[in-house]
Amino acid sequence: MTGSGAKQPFKSIRPRPLRRGRSHFPCRPTERKVSVLRNLTAEEFREHMKRANDPGRRYIVNFTREKIFGTGAGHHSPIGGYLEAEDLVLVLDVNEAFKPWLIELERLFSAMDTIDGDGDKKRGFAFDRASFGALRWILDA
């Protein structure tokens, strides 16, 4: 499609900056119930990931890239699913350089179980029990 009605390519969409004092998860307020969980044990995290394949749930994890890739800082990514037999989590990384990747649950938990750089709270994850699309990304078109 060309001309003024052309859709912008995805790479031109940029997240809005998060403000201090607000939840550090990229969700807009909705009428849906979004829960933010921190200070979990690895087993509690595993129990949630067992439900990550449920189409009625959406998860976004806040983790530090440094613990996984040896470089980087805090990041948010949606969880695409969980392979229970292999204990692997599918992370749908929104960064074009990384793309989706599989990781052992314990490694992802270790990267999530850290203090957020903006404060004294542990990182964690957000989830919504609503239908597909209930979590809205903060994006500027």
N, C-alpha and C positions, 0 to 999 in steps of 0.2 A: 504494500500500500504506500502510495506517495502523496505528497501535498500536505495541506494543513491538517487533514484528518488522520494523518499517519500516527500509529501508536509508537510510543517511545520504546526503544530497546530496553530490556530489563536492566542492563548495566547502568542506565542513566537514573534509575530509581535509587534514592539515597535515604537511609534511615534518619529520622529526626533525632536531634540530640536529646538524651535523657536528662532530666533535671534532678539535682540533689534533693534528697528527702523523699523522693518517690520510689516506688518499687523499681528495682533495676532489671525489669523484664519488659521486653518490647511489646506490650499489649496496650490497646486503647481500652478505656472503661467501656463495658458493655453491660447489658442486663443479665448476662450469663455469669455464673459463679466461677471465677478463676481463683485457684488456690496457689499460694506460694509456700513451698516447703523447704526448710533448712534444718540443719542439725540432725540429719538422719543417720542411721547406721547403714552400713553396706547392705545388710539384709533387708532393711526397710526400703532402700532404693531398689533392690532386686525385685521385691514384691510389686512395686509400682511398674517397673519395666516389664514384668510379666503381663501387665494390662496394656502395654504400649501398642499392641497389635489390634486393640479394640477400636473400631472406627468411631465410636462415640467418645473417645478420649484423645486429647492433643497435649503433648508435652513439649516444653522448651527448657533446655538445660543451660545454666550459667556455669562456665568452667574457665580455668586458666589454660591457655594453649601451651604455656611453658612446661607444664607437667607432662604433656603428651608429646609435643614436638620439639622441646628443648629451647624454644624461643617464643616470643609473643606475650600477650597479656590476656585479660578477661575477654570473653566472647560468649555470645548466645547462639544456640542452634536448635532447630526443631529435632525431635527424635522421630525417626521414621518407622522403627519397629525393634523387636527384640527376638533374637534366636536363642531360645531357652536351652536347647540341648548343647549348644556351643558356648553359651553365656556371653554372647556378643550383642552389642547395641549398634543399630544403624543410625548414624548421625547425619542429618541432611544439612551439611554445612552450606551456608548461603554465600560464602566467600568463593569466588570463581577459582582462585588458586588451589583450594583444597577439595572442593566438590564433595559429594557424599562419601563417607568412609565407615568401616566397621571397626569397633574397638572392644576389647575385653571389658566387661562391666566393672571390674575392680579398678582398672586404669582410669576409666571415665569417672568413677566415684572418687578416686583420689584427686583428680583434677577439679572436681566439683566441691570437695570437702576442704576448701581453702577459704581464707578471709578475702572478701572483696576489697579491691584497692581503694574504693571510694569511702570506706568506713570500717566499722568493726564487726560487721555481720558476715556470717559465712555465706558462701554462694549456695545455690540450691537449684530448684527447678520450679516451673509453673505448670499447672495442668488445668484443663477444662473438661468437664464431663458432658459438654453439649455436643451438638451435631457438627459435622464438618464445616469448617470456616468460622467457627465461633470466636476463635482467637484472631484478632485483626492485627496485622503487622503495622507498625508505625512507618509508613512510607510516603514519600512525596513523589508524585508522578511528574 
